[in-house]
Amino acid sequence: MATVIHYPFWEIISEEHGIDPAGVYRGTSDLQLERISVYYNEASVATAENGGKYVPRAILLDLEPGTMDAVRSGVYGQLFRPDNFVFGQSGAGNNWAKGHYTEGAELVDAVLDVELFKRISEQFTAMFRRKAFLHWYTGEGMDEMEFNEAESNVNDLVSEYQQYQEATAEDDTEFDQEDLEELAQDEHHD
C-alpha cells in the first residue's frame, strides 16, 4: 500500500519540477530547479542538449513484490534507481502483526543498511576524487593505490552484506498464524 501512495507523489513532484519520466529536466523556469535537491539527486550535469538527469531521493519499500513490479512498469518506473527498491517476498496479508514484527522489521533493517553503506561509499568516492586529505597520508608513505584498494574493499563489503542479507531473509523461519494472532492481541491490550 505504501508504494501505491508513493508513486503518484513522485508523478506530481516530477511534473512540478519539470522532470520527465526518464528523469531528464525539461522545465522552463529557473524556479523549478531552485530547491530540486530536496527531492532529487543530480545524476548527470546539464548539457546543451538536455537539462541534466535527476533521480528521486527515495527508497521504495513494500512487503508485497507485486506493487514494485507495478511501479517499475509504470510511466515513471525508470525514474527510480533499481537498487532503491526494497521489497518482501510475500506481503503482510493485511495482518498488522506480521507487517510490524516479522517481514516489516526485517525490511527496515535492510533499508537502513543499504542507505548507510551507500552514503559511506558515495562520501568516500567524492572525497577521493577531490583528493581531499590525500596529501596528509601520502607524506606518511601511503599512495593512491591503497586508497583505490580501500574503495574496492568497501564496495566488496557492501555486495557481500547484501548477499548475506538476502540469504538470511530466505532462511528465516516465519511465525505461524497462531503466534501472529497472539502478538496482535498482546499489542492490542498494551
Backbone hydrogen bonds, N-H to C=O, Kabsch-Sander energy under -0.5 kcal/mol:
donor,donor_aa,acceptor,acceptor_aa,energy
5,I,1,M,-1.6
6,H,2,A,-2.3
7,Y,3,T,-2.3
9,F,5,I,-1.2
10,W,6,H,-1.7
11,E,7,Y,-1.7
12,I,8,P,-2.2
13,I,9,F,-2.6
14,S,10,W,-2.2
15,E,11,E,-2.1
16,E,12,I,-2.5
17,H,13,I,-1.9
18,G,14,S,-0.6
18,G,15,E,-0.9
19,I,14,S,-3.0
20,D,18,G,-0.5
20,D,24,V,-2.7
23,G,20,D,-2.5
25,Y,52,G,-2.4
26,R,18,G,-4.1
27,G,18,G,-0.6
32,Q,29,S,-1.0
33,L,29,S,-0.5
33,L,30,D,-0.9
34,E,30,D,-0.8
35,R,31,L,-0.5
36,I,33,L,-1.1
38,V,35,R,-1.7
39,Y,36,I,-1.1
40,Y,36,I,-2.5
41,N,55,V,-3.0
43,A,41,N,-0.6
43,A,53,K,-2.7
44,S,53,K,-1.5
47,T,50,N,-2.1
51,G,25,Y,-0.9
53,K,44,S,-0.9
54,Y,23,G,-3.5
55,V,41,N,-2.6
57,R,39,Y,-3.3
58,A,56,P,-1.7
60,L,84,N,-2.4
61,L,59,I,-0.7
62,D,86,V,-1.8
67,T,64,E,-0.9
68,M,64,E,-0.8
69,D,65,P,-1.6
70,A,66,G,-1.8
71,V,67,T,-1.9
72,R,68,M,-2.8
73,S,69,D,-2.1
74,G,70,A,-0.6
74,G,71,V,-1.0
77,G,74,G,-1.5
79,L,76,Y,-1.4
80,F,77,G,-0.8
84,N,81,R,-1.9
85,F,82,P,-1.2
86,V,60,L,-3.1
86,V,84,N,-0.7
88,G,62,D,-1.7
91,G,63,L,-0.8
95,N,92,A,-1.2
96,W,94,N,-0.7
99,G,95,N,-2.0
100,H,96,W,-2.2
101,Y,97,A,-3.2
102,T,97,A,-0.6
102,T,98,K,-1.1
103,E,98,K,-0.7
104,G,98,K,-0.9
106,E,102,T,-2.1
107,L,103,E,-2.1
108,V,104,G,-2.0
109,D,105,A,-1.6
110,A,106,E,-1.7
111,V,107,L,-2.5
112,L,108,V,-2.5
113,D,109,D,-2.4
114,V,110,A,-2.5
115,E,111,V,-2.5
116,L,112,L,-2.2
117,F,113,D,-2.5
118,K,114,V,-2.2
119,R,115,E,-2.4
120,I,116,L,-2.3
121,S,117,F,-2.5
122,E,118,K,-2.7
123,Q,119,R,-2.6
124,F,120,I,-2.5
125,T,121,S,-2.5
126,A,122,E,-2.6
127,M,123,Q,-2.4
128,F,124,F,-2.6
129,R,125,T,-2.4
130,R,126,A,-1.5
131,K,128,F,-1.2
132,A,127,M,-2.6
134,L,131,K,-1.2
135,H,131,K,-0.6
136,W,133,F,-1.0
137,Y,133,F,-0.9
137,Y,134,L,-0.6
138,T,134,L,-2.1
139,G,135,H,-0.9
140,E,137,Y,-0.7
141,G,138,T,-1.3
142,M,137,Y,-2.0
146,E,143,D,-1.1
147,F,143,D,-1.0
148,N,144,E,-2.3
149,E,145,M,-2.3
150,A,146,E,-2.0
151,E,147,F,-2.4
152,S,148,N,-2.3
153,N,149,E,-2.4
154,V,150,A,-2.2
155,N,151,E,-2.3
156,D,152,S,-2.4
157,L,153,N,-2.4
158,V,154,V,-2.3
159,S,155,N,-2.2
160,E,156,D,-2.8
161,Y,157,L,-2.7
162,Q,158,V,-2.4
163,Q,159,S,-2.2
164,Y,160,E,-2.5
165,Q,161,Y,-2.8
166,E,162,Q,-2.3
167,A,163,Q,-2.4
168,T,164,Y,-2.7
169,A,165,Q,-2.2
170,E,166,E,-1.6
171,D,167,A,-1.6
172,D,168,T,-1.8
180,L,176,D,-1.8
181,E,177,Q,-2.3
182,E,178,E,-2.3
183,L,179,D,-2.3
184,A,180,L,-2.2
185,Q,181,E,-2.2
186,D,182,E,-2.6
187,E,183,L,-2.5
188,H,184,A,-2.0
189,H,185,Q,-2.0
190,D,186,D,-1.2
